[in-house]
């Protein structure tokens, strides 16, 4: 008898995420691997091989969602979707593949070419659709390494105003900020430092991973790609990169000053996300008891947002039966888990 195991895949521009459901629908493995797609499709091939080498089961069905079509390796998003789909079919055939296309369900690889716009960047919708099935009402906030999704879920429906990246940027439901890869110059122009306002250098000298490494909040496994300067991922190395943004070396000030710089940048990012949450809540669609449901490697910020908004916080992982989980954290790879669960329901 063939296995009925399901693998959910989220093809990002910087990471590949996968979630394995066994033949009883139990979540067994959640895997995230670095995958810098902008450097070429061989990175995706290698990451897929890495995932499959870690999974001993035979997979009957692969459910795929993506955002990697946005990288500048491709001339257009449509081309990106088609080429990513082609690689996944190349690597995973003869197992059955389904590409998530929102309300159109799961499409076979040959159908992707004509519906690429629906497959493109639909991973947030997979996550929100699964959440909507699990809780009566919630503001779903997924803060990842690069971006944040903020979506209203109520009575089984996803009440998003935007359905593509452009419209979601307009609606504030897609916020291009994350806790790892975001450059500091994307968060502010100036920082208060030792009684002066200092303009940040418009250079990719440091990222938010350095900020949260200095604050002590960055999950150890969250930062899988090289640092901005290719250097070490230590407290001192991160503080040195922060100092460089201000035109200084690490020894120009004590660590307490660099900690204040990190705290200030963290607060700016939190306020940005807070405004986006308040904007969505201002639609008046959620009741006062609606949850703030957090996902992504940056969900420690969602817990802070819930506290400021005076709402109950719920972790995405609490929606799942994790009693059989062997490796990984489901909330770190929410779209991969969600698309696997949606496929299981469909099948």
Secondary structure, DSSP 8 states (H G I E B T S, - for coil): ----EEEEEEE-SSEEEEEEE-TTS-EEEEEEEE--GGG-THHHHHHHHHHHHH--S-EEEEEEEESGGGSTTSSSHHHHHHHHHHHHHHHHTTSEEEEE-GGG-EE-HHHHGGGHHHHTT-HHHHHHHHHHHHSSEEEEEEE-SS-EEEEEEETTEE--S-SSHHHHHHHTSEE---SSS-BGGGT-SEEEETTEEEE--SS-S-BHHHHHHHHT-S-TTT--S--TTS---SHHHHHHHHHHHTT--GGGS-HHHHHHHHHHHHHHHHHHHHHHHHHHHTT--S-TT-EEEEESTTHHHHHHHHHHHT--EEEGGGGS--TT--BS-GGGGHHHHHHHHHHHHH-
